[in-house]
Amino acid sequence: MATVIDGKNVAASVIQTVKSATAALEKSSGVTAGLAVVIVGDDPASHAYVGSKGRMAKECGFKSVQHTLPAETSQEELAALVA
């Protein structure tokens, strides 16, 4: 027999666990968790996905930084940004 899982409740539980862990890390060590994203080009779906991840990171207490580069960005320019 299959077990029905309530995805919204599971997600809310995971988010609360991450929030608690983030707060504990900051309190114990002064370190703020973070998410840095580099997006190259202007694909609307990619921007929507990255925006969603940034909002979730902030909700969980992370610092969130997004670098948006034009499609013409060279490999060297990208490497310089992430170095």
C-alpha positions as CSV (number, residue, x, y, z in Angstrom):
1,M,0.0,0.0,0.0
2,A,1.3,3.4,-0.9
3,T,1.9,6.1,1.7
4,V,0.6,9.6,0.8
5,I,3.1,12.3,1.6
6,D,2.0,15.9,2.1
7,G,4.7,17.8,0.1
8,K,3.9,21.2,1.5
9,N,4.2,20.0,5.1
10,V,7.5,18.2,4.3
11,A,8.8,21.4,2.6
12,A,7.8,23.6,5.5
13,S,9.5,21.2,7.9
14,V,12.8,21.3,5.9
15,I,12.6,25.1,5.6
16,Q,12.2,25.4,9.4
17,T,15.1,23.0,10.0
18,V,17.3,25.1,7.7
19,K,16.2,28.4,9.4
20,S,17.1,26.9,12.8
21,A,20.4,25.6,11.6
22,T,21.2,29.0,10.0
23,A,20.3,30.9,13.1
24,A,22.4,28.5,15.3
25,L,25.4,28.8,13.0
26,E,25.2,32.6,13.1
27,K,24.8,32.7,16.9
28,S,27.6,30.2,17.7
29,S,30.2,31.4,15.2
30,G,29.1,34.8,13.7
31,V,29.0,33.2,10.3
32,T,26.1,34.0,8.0
33,A,25.2,31.3,5.5
34,G,25.1,32.5,1.9
35,L,24.1,31.7,-1.6
36,A,25.9,33.3,-4.6
37,V,24.5,32.7,-8.1
38,V,26.0,33.7,-11.4
39,I,23.5,33.8,-14.3
40,V,24.7,34.4,-17.9
41,G,22.3,35.4,-20.5
42,D,18.6,36.3,-20.5
43,D,16.7,33.1,-20.5
44,P,13.4,33.9,-18.7
45,A,13.1,30.5,-17.2
46,S,16.6,30.6,-15.7
47,H,16.0,34.1,-14.2
48,A,12.7,32.8,-12.7
49,Y,14.5,29.8,-11.2
50,V,17.4,31.9,-9.8
51,G,14.9,34.4,-8.4
52,S,13.0,31.7,-6.6
53,K,16.2,30.3,-5.1
54,G,17.3,33.7,-4.0
55,R,14.0,34.4,-2.2
56,M,14.1,31.0,-0.5
57,A,17.7,31.6,0.6
58,K,16.7,34.9,2.2
59,E,13.7,33.3,3.8
60,C,16.0,30.8,5.4
61,G,18.3,33.6,6.7
62,F,21.0,33.3,4.1
63,K,22.8,36.2,2.5
64,S,21.9,36.0,-1.2
65,V,23.9,37.6,-4.0
66,Q,23.1,37.4,-7.7
67,H,25.5,38.3,-10.5
68,T,23.8,38.7,-13.8
69,L,26.1,38.8,-16.9
70,P,25.3,39.3,-20.6
71,A,25.2,36.3,-22.9
72,E,28.4,37.6,-24.6
73,T,30.4,37.0,-21.4
74,S,33.6,35.2,-22.1
75,Q,34.8,32.2,-20.1
76,E,37.7,34.3,-18.9
77,E,35.3,37.0,-17.5
78,L,33.2,34.4,-15.8
79,A,36.3,32.7,-14.3
80,A,37.5,36.1,-13.0
81,L,34.2,36.7,-11.3
82,V,34.2,33.4,-9.4
83,A,37.9,33.3,-8.6
